[in-house]
């Protein structure tokens, strides 16, 4: 069977064959080394029969083969093909359910951590590292430096790997030499003890999502990584939702229909003032952790509450002009309604200092010239 035949067979413009036929096609394509087409076939089969353990296992093995690790990040593969976006029983801006055709892409298996962001940007590690200082203008403090320092105060409280609850940011700065009168004192003596899962472990920032992220900061990381052959960027809203669904069709959560619980996602913990590591909950069908709860994630698209009613079948990409950018996934501070895969919200792109906002990156291969 040619690649063209396989593409036609999997086209959204005709009725899909059975799950067994698609799985057989996937096995044949994988044997021929055409892994991308095999993944599309296997993904379509899974959508028809997600409860088949043998099919799920075969799909998982194939997606594992397409996994990429680079720049210290793990990228999971999301196959090309159509999916149903939105929810007819959700908020008005989630209507109507509509088919969207997407090409293949990779997306990081967890939101970007504070440590990873600094490493990729070539900055000294957190909590004190940052970009090279700008030349000072006489009599004028640099507003970017001031904003960065304030963002770092938020990240100290929420991004440390073992921290169980945020306190005054000063308490999260054990590296700072605090003074009381003429003597040095520990941060805990002045500002209280930070509760940590393992108090003996060094303070690290490589397990939890980076927070207090402005949209421009997220975009900058993708631009820093992109080259002639590969583009790294924020996912479109449609890419994010397809990735979050994990191959399930019409289900409200990455794991299916069951309501959220602490065993499934990080949500409804506003009073606890902390983020759980994404890998503390199971991944979805694409091997992605924390697509519900944890942190709200920036996408590349502008927000328009009425856009679904007018959007095209191909990846719509959001309105060309918009005052807000789309956030997806809900957060540790949100209720169950906000952690559904179809839930949408907009936010000004220059929002900073929010401990519920982070992001992950897409990886897209540029076509050969």
ROPADO-952942 format. One record per residue (C-alpha): residue number from 1; y, z, x. Coordinates in Angstrom, 2 decimals, m for minus. Layout:
NUM|Y|Z|X
...
//
This chain:
1|0.00|0.00|0.00
2|3.40|m0.95|1.37
3|6.35|1.38|1.61
4|8.05|m0.77|m1.04
5|5.07|m0.32|m3.39
6|5.11|3.42|m2.86
7|8.85|3.61|m3.50
8|8.44|1.64|m6.73
9|5.57|3.87|m7.83
10|7.70|6.97|m7.36
11|10.83|5.50|m8.90
12|12.55|7.49|m11.65
13|12.84|4.22|m13.62
14|9.19|4.24|m14.68
15|6.77|6.79|m16.03
16|5.16|8.92|m13.35
17|1.43|8.68|m12.77
18|m0.73|11.79|m12.99
19|m0.54|14.62|m10.51
20|m3.98|13.68|m9.17
21|m2.92|10.08|m8.58
22|0.24|11.19|m6.81
23|m1.65|13.64|m4.63
24|m4.11|10.90|m3.68
25|m1.20|8.63|m2.81
26|0.38|11.39|m0.73
27|m2.83|11.90|1.24
28|m3.05|8.15|1.94
29|0.58|7.94|3.06
30|0.22|11.02|5.26
31|m2.84|9.49|6.89
32|m0.76|6.40|7.67
33|1.89|8.59|9.27
34|4.50|7.96|6.56
35|5.31|11.60|6.05
36|8.60|11.17|4.18
37|7.01|9.01|1.47
38|4.01|11.32|1.37
39|6.32|14.29|0.79
40|8.05|12.49|m2.09
41|4.68|11.76|m3.71
42|3.46|15.31|m3.19
43|6.69|16.75|m4.53
44|6.40|14.66|m7.68
45|2.81|15.83|m8.12
46|3.87|19.45|m7.74
47|6.53|18.99|m10.41
48|3.82|17.91|m12.83
49|1.28|20.60|m11.93
50|2.99|23.52|m10.14
51|0.16|25.87|m11.05
52|m2.48|23.92|m9.10
53|m3.13|26.04|m5.96
54|m4.79|23.20|m4.02
55|m1.84|20.90|m4.70
56|0.66|23.60|m3.75
57|m1.22|24.25|m0.51
58|m1.33|20.55|0.38
59|2.37|20.21|m0.33
60|3.17|23.29|1.74
61|1.25|21.93|4.74
62|3.05|18.60|4.51
63|6.49|20.18|4.23
64|5.66|22.39|7.22
65|5.02|19.25|9.26
66|8.52|18.03|8.41
67|10.19|21.31|9.36
68|12.75|21.02|12.18
69|14.02|23.76|14.45
70|17.13|23.04|16.51
71|20.32|24.76|17.60
72|18.58|28.05|16.91
73|18.28|27.18|13.19
74|15.25|26.39|11.04
75|15.73|23.39|8.75
76|13.34|22.85|5.84
77|12.73|19.40|4.41
78|13.66|18.49|0.83
79|12.02|15.16|m0.12
80|13.84|12.19|m1.61
81|13.52|11.58|m5.32
82|14.99|12.48|m8.70
83|15.33|15.92|m10.22
84|16.75|17.40|m13.42
85|20.05|19.20|m12.81
86|21.75|21.74|m15.07
87|20.59|23.86|m18.02
88|21.13|23.26|m21.72
89|20.79|26.99|m22.42
90|23.30|28.03|m19.73
91|27.08|28.17|m19.60
92|29.10|25.22|m20.88
93|29.72|23.91|m17.35
94|25.93|23.63|m16.85
95|25.54|21.12|m19.73
96|23.92|18.70|m20.12
97|20.68|18.56|m18.16
98|20.81|15.23|m16.37
99|18.67|13.33|m13.87
100|20.08|12.98|m10.36
101|18.60|10.79|m7.63
102|18.86|12.17|m4.10
103|17.88|11.01|m0.67
104|15.93|13.27|1.67
105|17.69|16.01|3.62
106|16.99|19.20|5.54
107|18.64|22.54|4.81
108|18.59|25.83|6.73
109|15.89|28.17|5.52
110|18.35|31.08|5.38
111|22.15|31.31|5.18
112|23.90|31.12|8.53
113|24.08|34.47|10.31
114|27.12|35.83|12.11
115|25.28|35.67|15.44
116|24.22|32.04|14.87
117|27.76|30.99|13.96
118|29.18|32.36|17.20
119|26.36|30.90|19.30
120|26.81|27.41|17.86
121|30.59|27.52|18.20
122|30.23|28.67|21.81
123|32.01|31.96|21.18
124|31.10|35.33|22.67
125|28.67|37.19|20.40
126|29.77|39.38|17.49
127|31.17|41.78|16.61
128|34.05|41.21|19.04
129|33.70|37.55|19.98
130|35.82|34.75|18.61
131|37.52|31.48|19.50
132|39.71|31.26|22.60
133|43.10|32.81|21.89
134|45.93|30.46|21.08
135|49.10|30.47|23.17
136|51.40|33.10|21.74
137|54.70|32.08|20.24
138|57.44|34.48|21.19
139|58.04|37.01|18.46
140|55.44|35.48|16.12
141|51.93|36.90|15.67
142|49.25|34.27|15.15
143|48.18|34.42|11.46
144|44.75|32.88|12.24
145|44.00|35.64|14.75
146|45.07|38.28|12.25
147|42.83|36.80|9.52
148|39.90|36.59|11.92
149|40.25|40.26|12.85
150|40.24|41.21|9.17
151|37.18|39.02|8.52
152|35.40|40.71|11.41
153|36.05|44.12|9.85
154|34.22|42.98|6.69
155|31.37|41.45|8.69
156|30.87|44.61|10.72
157|30.10|46.43|7.47
158|27.81|43.86|5.82
159|26.22|41.69|8.54
160|24.61|44.31|10.80
161|20.84|43.99|10.67
162|19.91|47.64|10.01
163|22.90|48.81|7.96
164|21.96|50.09|4.50
165|25.45|50.71|3.09
166|28.98|49.75|4.05
167|31.48|52.45|4.96
168|35.01|52.39|6.31
169|34.90|49.59|8.90
170|35.83|52.01|11.68
171|32.46|53.73|11.21
172|30.77|50.39|11.98
173|32.45|50.09|15.37
174|30.41|52.32|17.71
175|31.44|50.05|20.59
176|35.07|51.13|20.22
177|36.30|54.12|22.24
178|37.92|56.25|19.55
179|40.16|59.14|20.54
180|41.17|62.37|18.89
181|44.10|63.80|20.77
182|43.29|63.54|24.45
183|39.51|63.28|24.17
184|37.08|60.46|23.33
185|34.94|60.94|20.21
186|32.17|59.02|18.51
187|33.02|56.83|15.52
188|30.66|58.88|13.35
189|32.61|62.08|14.09
190|35.80|60.58|12.75
191|34.62|58.21|10.03
192|31.13|59.35|9.03
193|27.61|58.24|9.87
194|26.46|54.73|8.96
195|23.05|54.81|7.30
196|20.73|52.40|9.09
197|17.08|51.54|8.48
198|16.23|52.17|12.13
199|19.00|54.19|13.80
200|17.41|53.69|17.22
201|17.71|49.90|17.15
202|20.68|48.25|18.85
203|23.38|46.94|16.53
204|22.65|43.24|15.93
205|23.96|40.56|13.58
206|21.13|38.03|13.43
207|19.20|38.96|10.26
208|21.70|38.99|7.39
209|24.04|36.23|6.18
210|27.49|35.88|7.65
211|30.01|36.86|4.95
212|33.78|36.68|4.42
213|33.48|32.95|5.11
214|36.25|30.55|4.09
215|35.24|27.03|3.11
216|37.00|25.57|6.15
217|35.05|27.90|8.45
218|31.77|26.66|6.98
219|32.82|23.03|7.31
220|33.87|23.61|10.92
221|30.36|24.67|11.92
222|28.86|21.43|10.63
223|31.51|19.39|12.40
224|30.82|21.23|15.66
225|27.14|20.28|15.47
226|27.35|16.70|14.20
227|26.78|13.75|16.52
228|26.08|10.03|16.46
229|22.57|10.35|15.06
230|22.65|13.45|12.86
231|25.25|14.87|10.48
232|25.38|18.58|9.72
233|27.42|19.61|6.69
234|27.56|21.72|3.59
235|25.13|20.59|0.91
236|26.48|18.78|m2.11
237|26.17|20.73|m5.33
238|23.24|18.55|m6.40
239|21.48|18.97|m3.05
240|21.93|22.73|m3.28
241|20.43|22.91|m6.77
242|17.47|20.69|m5.93
243|16.77|22.81|m2.85
244|17.07|26.03|m4.87
245|14.61|24.82|m7.51
246|11.94|24.35|m4.85
247|10.26|21.52|m6.74
248|9.96|23.35|m10.07
249|11.22|21.48|m13.13
250|13.37|23.14|m15.76
251|12.84|26.70|m14.51
252|15.79|29.11|m14.31
253|14.92|30.68|m10.95
254|13.51|29.49|m7.61
255|10.21|31.24|m8.38
256|9.92|30.14|m12.03
257|10.56|31.85|m15.37
258|10.06|35.54|m14.57
259|13.29|37.59|m14.62
260|14.84|38.66|m11.31
261|13.54|41.84|m9.71
262|14.07|43.52|m6.32
263|10.78|41.97|m5.19
264|12.10|38.47|m5.90
265|15.77|38.48|m4.95
266|18.77|40.51|m3.79
267|20.99|41.07|m6.84
268|22.63|43.68|m9.10
269|23.31|46.14|m6.26
270|27.09|46.38|m6.39
271|27.03|50.15|m6.03
272|24.86|49.96|m2.89
273|27.40|47.96|m0.86
274|24.85|46.15|1.25
275|23.02|42.86|1.72
276|19.28|42.66|2.25
277|17.93|40.25|4.89
278|16.98|36.99|3.11
279|13.49|37.04|4.59
280|12.80|40.35|2.84
281|11.98|38.33|m0.32
282|9.47|35.45|m0.67
283|10.57|31.84|m0.06
284|10.64|29.19|m2.77
285|8.50|26.06|m2.84
286|10.52|24.38|m0.10
287|10.25|27.39|2.21
288|13.83|28.54|1.56
289|14.74|32.22|1.44
290|17.47|33.82|m0.62
291|18.47|30.87|m2.82
292|19.02|33.39|m5.62
293|21.18|36.41|m4.82
294|22.08|37.60|m1.33
295|25.32|35.64|m0.90
296|27.11|33.03|m2.96
297|26.96|29.82|m0.96
298|29.66|27.22|m0.44
299|28.87|23.61|m1.23
300|30.84|20.58|m0.16
301|31.87|19.63|m3.70
302|34.98|20.28|m5.72
303|34.53|22.20|m8.97
304|35.10|20.63|m12.39
305|33.69|22.40|m15.44
306|33.33|19.06|m17.30
307|31.88|17.03|m14.47
308|28.25|16.98|m15.63
309|29.14|15.10|m18.80
310|30.55|12.24|m16.71
311|28.54|12.38|m13.48
312|26.50|9.37|m12.32
313|22.78|9.37|m11.71
314|23.08|9.13|m7.92
315|24.23|12.26|m6.08
316|27.60|12.77|m7.80
317|29.29|14.56|m4.92
318|31.78|16.38|m7.13
319|35.26|15.27|m8.18
320|37.36|13.58|m5.53
321|40.30|15.93|m6.09
322|39.81|19.57|m7.01
323|41.60|22.86|m6.42
324|38.36|24.79|m6.15
325|35.07|24.33|m4.31
326|31.70|25.10|m5.84
327|29.84|28.30|m5.01
328|26.15|28.60|m5.90
329|23.35|31.14|m6.00
330|25.00|34.41|m6.99
331|25.02|37.45|m4.72
332|23.85|40.98|m4.05
333|26.69|42.21|m6.30
334|25.97|39.89|m9.26
335|23.91|40.29|m12.43
336|20.77|38.31|m13.24
337|22.69|35.62|m15.16
338|24.61|34.59|m12.04
339|21.54|34.14|m9.82
340|20.02|31.34|m11.91
341|19.62|28.04|m10.03
342|21.92|26.20|m12.46
343|24.78|28.73|m12.46
344|28.08|27.28|m11.22
345|31.37|28.81|m10.20
346|34.50|27.58|m8.46
347|36.63|29.33|m5.89
348|39.76|28.45|m3.90
349|38.56|27.10|m0.54
350|40.95|29.35|1.36
351|39.40|32.52|m0.06
352|38.67|34.90|2.82
353|37.38|38.43|3.22
354|34.82|38.31|0.40
355|31.59|40.14|1.33
356|29.60|38.13|m1.23
357|30.26|34.64|0.21
358|28.28|32.81|2.91
359|26.75|29.36|3.40
360|23.91|27.30|4.78
361|23.95|23.86|6.39
362|22.35|20.53|5.53
363|20.99|18.17|8.14
364|21.05|14.44|7.37
365|19.90|11.70|9.72
366|22.40|8.86|10.00
367|20.95|5.42|9.29
368|20.28|3.26|12.33
369|22.86|0.52|12.90
//
